Amino acid sequence: ERFRILVIGNANAGKTTILEKVCHAQGRKPVYLNVSDLDSKLEPSASRGNHKIEHQFQYPTAHGFVFHDSRGFEAGGAVELQKVKDFIENRAKGGQLKDQLHAIWYCLPTSNDRGMTNAEMSLFESGTGNVPIIAIFTKMDALDQMARNQLMFNDDNLSREEIDEQVPNVAKAMFQEKYLKRLDEVKHKPRCVVLLRDMNKEDTNCDELIVRTSLALDRDTLKLFCLSILRNDIESRIKKVINR
């Protein structure tokens, strides 16, 4: 059985890093599937650069998961949004649970000054049916740096220790104003929100994402998700032993 996730986000949203950490696949390339039908066979074909949402891929270290990739809505606008909506609808018609779409991970970087655009908000306005959407805010450490810069600019008399002490609160206020406030206004709110930071560090994991995703699922998909996680963890441990 496979747990199927649609990963949405633009080119700098940190999608690849998240998937590599979830699948214990740092430095490993994904394997792409032939998508002539829902019962596809494994083939190292296609390219994520094609941005075809129907293309399935998985990592050799985590056969319990199948991913689909959407480039987000800034570049494609209404066209890309319609592709996502059609994909969600088509997958909802899948007869077997493994062929359906089980969750959406929407990756939104906080490493810019503009906050969330109307294009990025469009999915929350249109909705995703019964498929839970998890809003993943990436690069939260960049928001910490913005807060630090703001404190230094606004008050030259602050010591380094005082700045360090105030950064978390200022960064939290920035996040609430730029992101959470906008999510409170949308028609279809995400099932949950996950904040990720320091993803470039080797010891950083995505445990919170896994836990929050599980909490967003109904009973049937939760069971499938847990089995996929267990299978992922077992395969990872076996590979570590073999490579010693």
FENLINMO-V157183 format. One line per field, one symbol per residue. ss: DSSP state (2 for helix, 1 for strand, 0 for the rest). phi: phi as a letter, one per 30 degrees, with the letter a starting at -180 (. if undefined). psi: psi as a letter, one per 30 degrees, with the letter a starting at -180 (. if undefined). Layout:
ss: ???
phi: ???
psi: ???
//
This chain:
ss: 0011111100000022222222000000001110000000010000022200000111100111111111000000222222222222222200002220001111111000000002222222220000011111110222222222222222000002222222222222222222222220000000011110000000000022222222200022222222222222222222222200
phi: .bccbccclddcdiddddddddchbeicddcccdcdadcdcdbdbibdddhcdddcbbcedbddcbcbbbdjcddchddddddddddddddddedceddddcabcccbdccbccicdddddeddddibicddccdccchddddeddddddddddbddddddddeddeeddddddddddbdddddcddcdddabbcbbhddddddbcedddddddddcddddddddddddddddddddddddddd
psi: lkkkkkkklafgfgeeeeeeeeghhkfkklklkkhflfillkkillkfffhjffkkllkffiffkklkkkgageefbeeeeeeeeeeeeefffkekefflkflkjjkjkghlffakleeffeefeflgbgkkkjjjjlhffeeeeeeeeeeeefjffkleeeeeefeeeeeeeeeeefdeeeffflejllelkkkklhffkegklheeeeeeeefflaeefeeeeeeeeeeeeeeeeeeeeef.
//
